[in-house]
């Protein structure tokens, strides 16, 4: 029952033109602030909040995944989500990141 309620809430939010996820992901300037070996997990969390997914990487560090779905102009228009995966070393410093955009 809880899963159905979350699904309904998410579909309503997406169909009503609401943005979903950290809005910093739509800002191209944000990506220049992610410095390899310098930017920490705490700094990323302050800017983006808690990641949608966090997992241990094969190197022993962590990978954090964020998703942003921009508002859509109408209820029948599909939204293209943007994803950001940030990899950190064992000391919590950024190694690299990947950006991707889901197909509509």
C-alpha positions in Angstrom: 0.0 0.0 0.0 2.8 2.4 0.9 4.5 1.7 -2.5 1.3 2.6 -4.3 1.0 5.8 -2.4 4.6 6.8 -3.2 4.1 5.9 -6.9 1.0 8.0 -7.1 2.7 10.9 -5.4 5.8 10.7 -7.7 3.6 10.5 -10.8 1.5 13.4 -9.7 4.6 15.5 -9.0 6.1 14.7 -12.4 2.9 15.3 -14.3 2.1 18.5 -12.5 5.2 20.2 -13.7 7.2 20.0 -10.4 10.9 19.5 -10.5 12.2 16.5 -8.6 15.7 16.2 -7.1 18.5 18.7 -6.5 18.2 21.7 -8.9 22.0 22.3 -8.8 22.3 19.4 -11.4 20.8 21.6 -14.0 23.4 24.3 -13.5 26.5 23.8 -15.7 28.6 26.0 -13.4 28.0 23.6 -10.5 30.1 20.9 -12.2 33.2 23.1 -12.2 33.1 23.2 -8.4 33.7 19.4 -8.2 37.5 19.4 -7.9 39.2 16.0 -8.0 41.1 15.2 -4.8 39.7 18.4 -3.1 35.9 18.3 -3.0 34.7 16.3 0.0 31.6 14.2 0.5 30.4 16.7 3.1 30.7 19.6 0.6 28.7 17.6 -2.0 26.1 16.8 0.6 25.8 20.5 1.6 25.2 21.4 -2.1 23.0 18.5 -3.2 21.7 16.9 -0.1 21.5 13.2 0.5 22.1 11.1 -2.6 19.3 8.9 -4.1 21.7 6.0 -4.0 25.0 5.4 -2.1 27.1 2.3 -2.6 30.7 1.0 -1.9 32.8 1.1 -5.1 35.1 -1.7 -6.3 38.1 0.5 -5.1 36.8 0.7 -1.5 35.5 4.3 -1.8 31.9 5.3 -2.3 29.7 6.1 -5.3 26.8 8.6 -4.8 24.1 8.8 -7.4 21.8 11.9 -7.7 18.8 12.3 -10.0 17.1 15.5 -11.2 13.9 15.6 -13.2 13.1 19.1 -14.5 9.5 20.3 -14.7 7.6 19.4 -17.8 5.3 21.8 -19.7 2.2 19.6 -19.6 0.9 16.4 -18.0 1.3 14.3 -21.2 4.9 15.3 -21.9 7.5 12.9 -20.6 10.3 14.2 -18.5 14.0 13.5 -19.2 15.9 12.9 -15.9 19.5 13.9 -15.4 21.8 11.6 -13.4 25.1 12.4 -11.6 27.3 9.7 -10.2 30.2 11.0 -8.0 33.0 8.6 -7.0 34.9 9.2 -3.8 38.2 7.7 -2.5 38.5 6.0 0.9 39.2 9.4 2.5 35.9 10.9 1.2 37.6 13.0 -1.6 36.1 13.2 -5.1 37.8 11.1 -7.7 35.6 11.7 -10.7 32.0 11.9 -11.8 29.7 10.9 -14.7 26.7 12.8 -16.0 24.0 11.3 -18.1 20.6 12.2 -19.3 17.8 9.7 -19.6 16.1 9.3 -23.0 12.5 10.7 -23.1 
